[in-house]
Structures are given as C-alpha cells and as structure tokens.
Amino acid sequence: MKKVRNLYVLETSDLKIIETISLLNKDSFYPLAEGVYKILVGLDDEEAVKFNELPTYKTLISYNSKKVSRLIMMLLRYHYLERVYDPSSDKLYLKVAPKGETELVKYHKKHKYKFTKKEVNLEPTIVKLDLSKIK
C-alpha cells in the first residue's frame, strides 16, 4: 500500500491477497495468513497443492511469510479484510470485507488480464561429467 495524503492505494500484491481470500471464501474456505502465503508462493505441501488452480497460485514467489503477513495486517487495519472466529479451533480466520470486494470489482473492470504465475527454473548445480570423452 502506498500512503497518499491519508489515503491508501492498493498495490497489485494487496489485490492478489484479497483475490486469493475471496476465491477461497466463495468455496467456504477461510485461511490463516500462513495459508494465504502458501498459495501465493506456491509451496508444494498437501494443503496448498489443492488450490493450484487458483489464478493467484504461485504469483508472489519472491515474498517471504513475514511480508505477506504484514500486508494482511495492513489490509485488516484498513478494513479490506475481516476476521472470522471458529470456536472449535479457537482461531481467527480471514474473510474479505465488503470494502475489499468493492476494490476487486473496480480492479477487474480496469484490468482485463489475469495475474501471471511465475515459474522458477532451477539449473542443476551438480552434474556428472565424463571427462574422458571431453577434449
């Protein structure tokens, strides 16, 4: 978020977080900040892989969990997100507030493209070479 004369302007990363939570909420899933991080970074654990079809899956691969948590706290502070209490687990889960849904609608009217998934191409760092064949 950028501060502009006591207003906060949402950046693309903020909108990706809101979009992820909104899509999960539509299917009655309510994540913790750690769950949102797993989806946005694209961790290959059993919890996050179930949501690999989300358009925001693997779109913030360079972010660490601390940065995603900080962005979520800012979105909560400015009422783009809300918390939902689950008495069975005694935890507060994330839900998109009406203000957040309004911002998503505005964003999708202006931008017709989808969020792009980023792939990391890892080159091998240790290779086996047959030096007798190389001259």
Backbone bond lengths (Angstrom), bond angles and torsions (degrees), N, CA, C in turn:
res aa  C-N    CA-C-N  psi(-1)  N-CA   C-N-CA  omega(-1)  CA-C   N-CA-C  phi
1 M - - - 1.443 - - 1.519 109.06 -
2 K 1.285 116.29 140.37 1.451 121.24 176.26 1.526 108.41 -108.84
3 K 1.315 115.69 135.69 1.456 119.51 179.10 1.517 108.93 -86.73
4 V 1.320 117.77 125.88 1.452 123.49 178.59 1.525 107.09 -134.62
5 R 1.338 115.99 98.88 1.467 121.15 178.91 1.530 113.20 47.56
6 N 1.296 116.19 61.13 1.460 123.83 178.00 1.524 114.14 64.93
7 L 1.315 118.15 11.07 1.466 122.26 173.63 1.515 107.58 -111.82
8 Y 1.300 115.86 151.91 1.454 119.64 175.84 1.516 108.87 -116.07
9 V 1.309 115.50 126.24 1.455 122.85 179.31 1.524 107.74 -100.16
10 L 1.310 116.15 125.72 1.458 120.27 -179.29 1.514 110.72 -72.13
11 E 1.326 115.38 136.31 1.459 121.33 174.90 1.524 109.05 -96.77
12 T 1.314 116.60 172.44 1.456 120.93 -177.73 1.520 111.92 -59.32
13 S 1.325 117.69 -38.60 1.468 120.20 179.97 1.529 111.01 -64.48
14 D 1.334 117.32 -37.46 1.469 120.77 176.39 1.526 110.21 -63.33
15 L 1.314 115.56 -42.86 1.461 119.96 -179.34 1.523 112.11 -67.47
16 K 1.324 116.92 -33.16 1.472 119.93 176.00 1.519 110.64 -64.66
17 I 1.327 116.74 -38.31 1.464 120.86 177.93 1.518 110.08 -66.08
18 I 1.328 116.86 -46.84 1.468 120.77 179.67 1.522 110.31 -62.48
19 E 1.326 116.85 -42.94 1.467 121.68 179.99 1.531 111.08 -61.84
20 T 1.324 116.60 -43.49 1.466 120.90 179.91 1.520 110.60 -61.08
21 I 1.322 116.46 -48.58 1.469 120.74 -179.16 1.519 110.75 -65.43
22 S 1.329 117.27 -39.16 1.461 121.00 179.55 1.531 111.26 -62.63
23 L 1.325 116.77 -45.34 1.460 120.06 179.77 1.526 111.46 -64.81
24 L 1.314 117.37 -37.31 1.458 120.74 176.59 1.530 110.81 -66.95
25 N 1.332 116.48 -42.83 1.464 121.09 -179.79 1.520 112.06 -62.25
26 K 1.324 117.44 -34.83 1.465 120.63 179.49 1.521 111.87 -62.94
27 D 1.336 116.51 -27.80 1.463 121.27 177.46 1.531 111.88 -99.49
28 S 1.332 116.62 17.47 1.470 124.53 179.79 1.520 114.02 64.42
29 F 1.331 117.55 29.55 1.454 122.09 172.08 1.523 107.63 -103.09
30 Y 1.315 116.77 136.31 1.459 122.32 -179.93 1.523 107.75 -127.25
31 P 1.342 117.73 110.36 1.465 120.63 -173.38 1.526 113.67 -90.48
32 L 1.314 114.97 163.03 1.453 123.09 163.75 1.527 106.87 -89.48
33 A 1.318 117.49 170.80 1.464 120.59 178.58 1.532 110.54 -59.44
34 E 1.321 117.20 -36.46 1.462 121.22 179.42 1.531 111.70 -63.64
35 G 1.323 116.92 -36.78 1.460 121.02 178.19 1.515 111.97 -67.18
36 V 1.331 116.69 -39.79 1.466 120.89 177.19 1.526 109.35 -63.51
37 Y 1.327 116.05 -43.09 1.463 120.80 177.99 1.529 111.24 -58.68
38 K 1.324 117.31 -45.29 1.464 121.34 -178.76 1.524 111.62 -59.67
39 I 1.332 117.12 -39.21 1.464 121.08 -179.66 1.520 110.86 -71.78
40 L 1.329 117.66 -46.74 1.462 120.89 -176.63 1.525 112.76 -66.40
41 V 1.324 116.98 -34.78 1.459 120.61 178.90 1.523 110.64 -84.16
42 G 1.316 116.95 -26.95 1.456 121.45 178.00 1.520 112.74 84.48
43 L 1.316 116.34 40.02 1.465 119.21 178.02 1.520 109.89 -64.06
44 D 1.305 115.66 143.65 1.460 121.14 -177.32 1.523 112.20 -92.69
45 D 1.317 117.11 50.09 1.461 118.23 173.52 1.528 108.13 -103.19
46 E 1.307 116.40 164.43 1.465 120.85 -172.23 1.525 113.14 -61.66
47 E 1.318 117.43 -27.59 1.461 120.34 -179.35 1.533 112.04 -73.32
48 A 1.315 117.39 -43.83 1.462 121.74 -176.32 1.526 113.08 -80.44
49 V 1.313 118.16 -31.84 1.468 121.57 -176.94 1.529 111.31 -62.42
50 K 1.328 117.40 -27.32 1.469 120.57 178.35 1.524 111.86 -61.63
51 F 1.336 116.55 -22.43 1.463 120.89 -175.90 1.529 112.26 -110.39
52 N 1.322 117.52 26.21 1.463 119.73 -177.33 1.530 113.49 -71.57
53 E 1.316 118.24 -8.14 1.466 120.86 176.90 1.528 112.45 -87.57
54 L 1.322 117.88 -6.87 1.470 120.31 177.92 1.525 109.39 -65.58
55 P 1.324 117.87 141.75 1.470 119.17 -179.39 1.526 113.39 -65.84
56 T 1.327 117.79 -16.72 1.462 120.54 -179.97 1.524 113.05 -96.96
57 Y 1.331 117.46 -0.29 1.464 121.07 179.96 1.524 109.86 -63.66
58 K 1.312 116.56 126.71 1.468 123.55 176.97 1.522 113.05 65.75
59 T 1.344 117.30 36.05 1.465 119.13 -179.98 1.525 113.19 -103.98
60 L 1.321 118.12 -10.82 1.472 120.99 177.19 1.531 109.79 -125.63
61 I 1.313 116.37 56.34 1.466 120.42 -172.25 1.524 112.94 -67.93
62 S 1.315 119.09 -20.89 1.463 120.53 -178.18 1.534 112.84 -88.68
63 Y 1.325 117.98 -4.07 1.462 120.70 -178.34 1.523 110.67 -86.09
64 N 1.329 115.74 144.93 1.457 119.14 173.76 1.529 108.90 -98.21
65 S 1.310 116.76 170.45 1.469 120.52 -174.59 1.524 111.81 -64.98
66 K 1.315 116.80 -31.50 1.470 120.29 179.55 1.532 111.04 -65.40
67 K 1.322 116.23 -41.23 1.463 120.09 -179.55 1.535 111.00 -67.92
68 V 1.326 117.27 -42.12 1.466 120.48 178.42 1.530 109.81 -64.20
69 S 1.318 117.40 -41.71 1.467 120.96 178.53 1.522 111.16 -63.08
70 R 1.328 116.48 -39.82 1.467 119.99 178.36 1.534 111.32 -64.30
71 L 1.335 116.59 -41.82 1.467 120.08 178.00 1.535 110.67 -64.00
72 I 1.330 116.73 -40.25 1.466 120.46 178.46 1.530 110.40 -63.61
73 M 1.331 117.18 -40.57 1.472 119.91 178.29 1.528 111.25 -62.42
74 M 1.329 116.64 -38.97 1.470 119.70 177.57 1.527 110.58 -66.11
75 L 1.321 117.03 -40.32 1.462 120.29 178.78 1.534 110.95 -66.03
76 L 1.308 117.08 -35.30 1.469 120.64 175.23 1.528 110.46 -67.70
77 R 1.312 116.22 -43.47 1.462 120.90 -178.20 1.531 112.11 -60.75
78 Y 1.326 116.10 -37.93 1.469 119.82 -177.91 1.525 112.49 -99.30
79 H 1.313 116.57 19.91 1.469 124.79 169.53 1.522 115.07 63.39
80 Y 1.339 116.38 31.55 1.460 120.02 170.61 1.522 110.08 -86.86
81 L 1.328 115.46 -24.44 1.459 122.67 177.30 1.519 109.46 -126.15
82 E 1.330 115.35 158.13 1.459 122.20 175.99 1.523 107.87 -129.29
83 R 1.319 115.21 166.85 1.463 120.46 175.24 1.519 109.41 -110.05
84 V 1.340 115.74 143.77 1.460 123.04 178.40 1.523 107.10 -120.21
85 Y 1.322 116.69 128.66 1.464 121.38 -178.25 1.519 110.96 -89.61
86 D 1.326 115.13 132.89 1.461 121.82 175.49 1.527 107.60 -112.16
87 P 1.333 117.93 108.84 1.469 119.70 -177.05 1.530 113.80 -66.19
88 S 1.322 118.54 -26.32 1.464 119.65 -178.37 1.532 112.03 -70.22
89 S 1.336 117.29 -36.39 1.465 119.84 178.52 1.521 112.45 -102.19
90 D 1.332 116.84 -9.28 1.468 123.29 -179.46 1.532 111.39 59.11
91 K 1.343 115.79 41.06 1.466 121.34 179.82 1.521 110.06 -129.15
92 L 1.338 114.56 159.16 1.457 121.83 176.24 1.526 108.90 -103.90
93 Y 1.318 116.31 121.80 1.456 122.14 -179.06 1.520 109.90 -105.28
94 L 1.326 116.69 166.05 1.464 122.11 -174.39 1.524 112.61 -95.08
95 K 1.322 114.07 142.11 1.459 122.58 177.86 1.528 107.04 -142.05
96 V 1.319 117.20 145.68 1.463 120.54 179.05 1.525 108.93 -79.71
97 A 1.324 115.77 130.74 1.461 122.35 178.43 1.534 109.30 -81.03
98 P 1.329 117.58 162.74 1.473 119.55 177.90 1.533 113.18 -55.57
99 K 1.327 117.15 -35.65 1.471 120.65 177.83 1.532 110.66 -63.19
100 G 1.312 117.55 -38.04 1.460 121.89 177.73 1.516 112.37 -67.53
101 E 1.334 116.21 -40.86 1.474 120.24 177.46 1.526 110.73 -63.53
102 T 1.326 116.57 -39.23 1.465 121.13 178.32 1.528 110.61 -61.61
103 E 1.331 116.72 -43.21 1.464 120.30 179.28 1.524 111.65 -65.75
104 L 1.329 117.13 -36.40 1.471 120.07 177.16 1.522 111.33 -64.05
105 V 1.313 116.59 -42.47 1.466 120.70 178.97 1.526 109.86 -62.04
106 K 1.326 117.03 -44.57 1.471 120.87 178.34 1.530 110.67 -60.41
107 Y 1.329 116.37 -43.98 1.464 120.84 -179.03 1.523 111.09 -62.46
108 H 1.336 117.33 -44.55 1.467 120.39 -177.60 1.532 112.17 -70.93
109 K 1.310 118.17 -23.64 1.474 120.07 174.78 1.526 110.75 -71.69
110 K 1.322 117.08 -37.07 1.465 121.53 -178.13 1.521 112.76 -81.68
111 H 1.320 117.00 -35.48 1.460 121.91 -173.55 1.521 109.87 -115.93
112 K 1.294 115.38 117.91 1.463 119.97 -177.83 1.520 112.71 -90.78
113 Y 1.325 118.29 -11.65 1.458 119.81 -178.52 1.524 110.55 -86.22
114 K 1.304 114.11 161.30 1.465 121.57 178.46 1.524 108.91 -92.72
115 F 1.314 115.63 163.68 1.451 120.51 173.41 1.528 108.18 -67.50
116 T 1.317 116.93 140.33 1.459 119.69 -177.13 1.520 111.18 -95.43
117 K 1.312 114.89 132.69 1.466 120.59 176.37 1.510 108.37 -79.00
118 K 1.305 115.31 140.27 1.453 120.50 -178.77 1.511 109.33 -109.13
119 E 1.293 115.46 134.07 1.459 121.61 178.63 1.520 109.04 -109.13
120 V 1.292 116.13 140.52 1.458 121.57 175.76 1.515 107.50 -102.80
121 N 1.316 116.28 119.29 1.462 121.18 177.86 1.517 108.21 -95.85
122 L 1.301 115.80 107.33 1.453 120.40 179.90 1.515 109.80 -92.90
123 E 1.322 115.56 124.87 1.447 120.67 176.44 1.518 107.68 -87.19
124 P 1.323 116.69 146.88 1.466 118.18 178.49 1.525 110.20 -65.08
125 T 1.319 116.05 138.92 1.465 120.22 179.83 1.520 111.93 -100.61
126 I 1.315 116.83 -15.17 1.469 121.28 177.09 1.524 107.37 -131.44
127 V 1.316 116.02 121.91 1.458 119.87 179.92 1.520 109.56 -128.07
128 K 1.297 116.33 154.38 1.457 121.67 177.05 1.521 108.21 -97.54
129 L 1.312 116.09 124.56 1.461 121.42 179.96 1.520 109.40 -120.99
130 D 1.299 115.06 141.94 1.468 121.02 173.65 1.522 106.65 -99.94
131 L 1.324 116.83 97.85 1.450 122.08 -173.95 1.532 112.47 -69.82
132 S 1.303 117.14 -18.07 1.478 118.67 -179.85 1.529 110.40 -69.98
133 K 1.323 117.97 -24.67 1.466 120.96 -179.35 1.528 111.96 -89.14
134 I 1.314 116.61 -17.89 1.473 120.93 -177.96 1.531 109.25 -94.97
135 K 1.310 116.31 126.02 1.474 120.73 177.17 1.474 111.37 -136.32
